[in-house]
């Protein structure tokens, strides 16, 4: 535990972030790290490589809920590259994962070609779109979902209450989706924060409820505050998350986003290639 500030400093350095580790960050990160699954390489007292993993649940093809080894925070200092540090840490972690009975190992790789040597390969594809709202061909008289459902703004407390069950419904019907822990929801709604975590000002949360009243969709987005020389708003809405367990929910949330006054452009963020938006 006493090495954690040094380890975090090395992780920041590896990701080209300021190496400073505040007391607030240390406390928040310490609560989410399993030290038994955290590795570091040291040159004297200085940490020069980082690696950790944690439990994850993943929906396999066919709907099975399988245990996964989620790998994260992988860095090697530029001063110590090409010395086998990553290979040794990876080998240790994957051996432990096999002994636990984990079905797969997962990671988000900034440099994916590195990991083929360890048996990793692309698991899915994503795409992004930029929407010019004026050219989207939507009815400007839109006044809400026409299917009998409704769209409402929500606050972070509501999202923490209703979001987990909604996500689990999505995960149960979509292969490749991973679970979201209670800590994930706290971090992604701003309840847990630390300086430099990249959390923006509180985003907008929107819920879609079906005609029967069930929460079937959740949209999270931000909007800039940009005005052109003619003093007219030229705002872009950036989607942080949009999930829907029915096509009606997805359509309603996209249509709502495209109907907001002052929003002229939408940045969708990463979406599945078969997303309903282009339709």
Secondary structure, DSSP 8 states (H G I E B T S, - for coil): -TTHHHHHHHHHHHTTS-----HHHHHHHHHT--GGGEEEEEETTEEEEEEEEEEEEEE-TTS-EEEEEEEEEEEE-GGG-SSSHHHHHHHHHHHHHHHHT-SEEE---TTGGGGGGGT------EE--EEEGGGS---TT--S-TTS-EEEEE-HHHHHHHHHHHHHHHHHHSTT-B---HHHHHHTTTSS--TTS---S--EEEEEE-TTS-EEEEEEEEE---B-TTS-B-EEEEEEEEEESSHHHHHHHHHHHHT-TTEEEEE--SEETT-STT-
